[in-house]
């Protein structure tokens, strides 16, 4: 791994220097909720390699240079202590669980707290799961990956991604597994859900600028991918896989080219 004395101002400049058309305004360009137009099956006309041609507004999926997910190569990531660790300030709030067909989404309905990045508050909006993981480390994927999606008041998006390996049951999913197996696209109110139970704390993580990993593949997303994997049981992972529509059991987009983007490992 390459070590650097990289300062926060450098990362801020990197973020602001991305062309203005790539900055995500989640109010207008959020993740697609209707999966009928795309699939994760390679070699099909609706597969990941063709997402950018299905709709004009999805063109970034094909031509974007700041796309996600990516493969982290530990020999080349830049280790830094200048990026502060995440200090989550999550709150218990009512939530609803929804089967979007291509994934299971947990949406908080009121203020559930959030994270602070470079002085900007990003409020937690929702969490969803991908099996297997979308990001890779040295070419290897994990069994599963959770995405905690946050948004600032001006519409910028930051994602905290949590990798999972097969092992002991995950306590957070334990409380949801029954609903995961039965929920449909109309959703189900769960009552109060504590996002702190997802276990995010001040810890090492990879950071880079990327995109949504589903159409419209909007760029300008601040990705924070935790370095340490959590555990999930095989039963829990299979429940998430089996709940989605046919063809979406493996709902991980292939890794995208970095195009000289820097990737930092905040220690």
C-alpha positions in Angstrom: 0.0 0.0 0.0 1.2 3.5 -0.8 1.4 5.8 2.2 0.6 9.5 1.8 0.4 12.7 3.9 -2.6 13.7 1.8 -4.5 16.6 3.4 -8.3 17.0 3.5 -8.2 20.0 1.2 -6.9 17.7 -1.6 -9.9 15.4 -1.3 -12.3 18.4 -1.2 -10.7 19.7 -4.4 -11.0 16.3 -6.1 -14.7 16.2 -5.3 -15.4 19.8 -6.4 -13.3 19.4 -9.6 -15.6 16.7 -11.0 -17.6 18.2 -13.8 -20.8 19.7 -12.5 -23.0 17.3 -14.6 -21.8 14.4 -12.5 -22.8 15.8 -9.1 -25.7 13.8 -7.8 -28.9 15.5 -6.9 -30.7 12.6 -5.3 -34.1 14.4 -5.4 -34.1 14.2 -9.2 -31.8 11.2 -10.0 -32.3 8.6 -7.3 -31.9 4.9 -7.8 -34.4 3.4 -10.1 -37.2 1.6 -8.3 -38.6 -0.3 -11.3 -36.4 -3.1 -12.3 -38.4 -4.3 -15.3 -36.1 -2.5 -17.8 -32.8 -3.9 -16.6 -31.1 -7.1 -15.3 -27.9 -8.2 -13.8 -27.5 -11.1 -16.3 -24.4 -10.7 -18.4 -24.8 -11.2 -22.1 -28.4 -10.1 -22.3 -29.7 -6.9 -23.9 -30.8 -5.6 -20.5 -27.6 -6.7 -18.8 -25.1 -4.4 -17.0 -23.0 -3.9 -20.1 -26.0 -2.4 -21.9 -27.7 -0.3 -19.1 -26.4 2.9 -20.7 -28.3 2.2 -24.0 -31.6 1.2 -22.5 -32.7 4.8 -21.7 -31.1 8.1 -22.7 -31.1 9.2 -19.0 -29.1 6.1 -18.2 -26.2 7.0 -20.5 -23.7 7.5 -17.6 -23.8 3.7 -17.0 -21.9 3.4 -20.3 -19.9 6.6 -20.7 -19.2 7.6 -17.1 -15.6 7.8 -15.9 -16.6 7.8 -12.1 -18.6 4.6 -12.0 -19.0 2.1 -9.1 -18.3 -0.5 -7.9 -14.6 -0.8 -8.1 -11.8 -3.3 -7.2 -9.6 -2.1 -4.3 -5.9 -3.1 -4.9 -4.2 -2.9 -1.5 -0.8 -2.5 -3.1 -1.9 0.8 -4.8 -4.5 2.4 -2.5 -3.2 5.5 -0.7 -3.1 5.0 3.1 -3.8 8.2 5.0 -4.5 9.4 8.5 -5.7 12.8 7.2 -9.3 11.6 6.4 -11.2 11.6 9.7 -12.9 8.3 10.7 -16.6 8.3 10.3 -18.4 9.3 13.5 -22.0 8.1 13.0 -24.7 9.9 14.9 -27.7 7.6 14.1 -31.1 7.8 15.8 -33.9 5.3 16.3 -36.6 6.1 13.9 -39.7 4.5 12.2 -38.9 2.5 9.1 -40.6 0.6 6.3 -39.2 -2.4 4.4 -39.9 -2.8 0.7 -39.2 -5.4 -1.9 -38.0 -3.5 -5.0 -37.7 -6.6 -7.0 -34.0 -6.2 -7.6 -33.2 -5.8 -3.9 -34.7 -5.4 -0.4 -34.7 -1.8 0.9 -35.1 -0.5 4.4 -36.3 3.1 4.3 -36.3 5.3 7.4 -39.4 7.6 7.4 -38.1 10.4 9.7 -34.8 11.7 10.9 -32.5 8.7 11.6 -29.4 10.8 12.1 -26.4 10.4 9.9 -22.7 11.1 9.3 -20.5 14.2 8.9 -18.1 14.4 6.0 -15.8 17.5 5.6 -18.3 19.5 7.7 -21.4 18.5 5.7 -24.1 16.5 7.4 -25.5 13.6 5.4 -28.7 12.2 6.8 -29.4 8.4 6.6 -32.2 7.7 4.1 -32.2 3.9 3.5 -30.2 0.7 3.5 -30.3 -2.2 1.0 -28.3 -5.3 0.3 -26.4 -6.9 -2.6 -25.3 -10.5 -2.9 -22.5 -11.1 -3.6 -20.7 -7.9 -2.7 -20.3 -5.3 -5.4 -16.9 -3.9 -4.3 -13.9 -6.3 -4.4 -10.6 -6.3 -2.6 -7.7 -7.6 -4.6 -10.1 -9.2 -7.0 -12.1 -11.1 -4.4 -15.7 -10.4 -3.5 -17.5 -10.9 -0.2 -20.7 -12.9 0.3 -22.8 -9.7 0.7 -22.7 -6.0 0.9 -25.0 -3.5 2.6 -25.3 0.1 1.3 -26.4 2.8 3.8 -27.4 5.7 1.6 -27.1 9.2 3.1 -28.1 12.6 1.6 -27.2 16.2 2.4 -29.7 19.1 2.4 -28.5 20.1 -1.0 -29.0 16.7 -2.5 -25.4 15.3 -2.4 -25.1 11.5 -1.6 -22.7 9.6 0.5 -22.8 5.8 0.9 -21.4 3.7 3.7 -20.9 0.2 2.3 -20.5 -2.8 4.7 -19.0 -6.0 3.4 -20.1 -9.4 4.9 -18.6 -12.8 5.0 -20.4 -16.0 5.9 -20.2 -16.7 9.6 -22.3 -16.0 12.7 -25.8 -14.6 12.2 -26.0 -10.9 11.8 -28.0 -9.4 14.8 -29.5 -6.6 12.8 -30.8 -9.0 10.1 -32.1 -11.4 12.7 -34.8 -8.9 13.7 -35.8 -8.5 10.0 -35.6 -11.9 8.5 -39.3 -12.7 8.8 -40.3 -9.5 7.0 -37.5 -10.1 4.4 -39.1 -13.4 3.4 -42.7 -12.0 3.1 -42.6 -8.3 2.1 -43.7 -7.2 -1.3 -43.4 -4.0 -3.4 -46.2 -2.3 -1.3 -43.9 -2.4 1.7 -44.4 -3.1 5.4 -44.1 -0.7 8.3 -41.7 -2.0 10.9 -42.0 0.6 13.7 -38.8 1.9 15.3 -35.5 0.6 13.9 -32.1 1.6 15.3 -29.5 2.0 12.5 -26.8 1.9 15.1 -27.4 -1.8 15.2 -25.8 -2.1 11.8 -22.5 -1.6 13.7 -20.8 1.2 11.8 -18.2 2.9 14.1 -15.0 4.9 13.8 -12.9 2.5 11.9 -10.7 2.1 8.8 -12.5 2.5 5.4 -11.8 3.0 1.7 -12.9 6.3 0.2 -13.3 7.3 -3.4 -15.7 9.2 -5.7 -18.1 7.0 -7.7 -21.7 6.5 -8.7 -24.9 4.7 -8.0 -24.5 1.0 -8.8 -27.9 0.8 -10.5 -29.4 2.9 -13.2 -29.2 5.9 -13.8 -25.6 5.4 -12.5 -25.5 9.0 -11.3 -21.9 10.1 -10.4 -20.5 12.3 -7.7 -21.2 9.8 -4.9 -18.8 9.8 -1.9 -18.2 6.1 -1.2 -17.0 4.9 2.2 -16.4 1.2 2.1 -15.6 -0.4 5.5 -12.3 -2.3 5.6 -13.5 -4.8 8.2 -16.1 -7.3 7.0 -19.0 -8.3 9.3 -20.6 -11.7 9.4 -23.9 -13.0 8.0 -25.2 -16.5 8.2 -25.9 -18.5 5.1 -29.6 -18.6 6.0 -29.8 -14.8 6.2 -27.9 -14.3 3.0 -30.1 -16.8 1.1 -33.3 -15.2 2.5 -32.2 -11.9 0.9 -31.4 -13.7 -2.4 -34.6 -15.7 -2.5 -36.8 -12.7 -1.7 -36.0 -10.8 -4.9 -37.4 -11.5 -8.3 -36.0 -14.2 -10.6 -32.8 -13.1 -12.3 -31.9 -10.7 -9.4 -30.6 -13.3 -6.9 -27.1 -12.2 -7.8 -27.7 -8.4 -7.8 -24.1 -7.1 -8.0 -22.9 -4.9 -10.8 -19.5 -5.9 -12.2 -16.6 -3.7 -11.1 -15.9 -0.6 -13.2 -12.6 0.9 -14.3 -11.0 3.5 -12.0 -9.8 5.7 -14.8 -7.0 7.1 -12.6 -9.3 7.9 -9.7 -7.4 7.8 -6.4 -8.6 5.4 -3.7 -7.7 6.2 -0.1 -7.6 3.9 2.9 -8.4 6.0 5.9 -6.6 4.5 8.9 
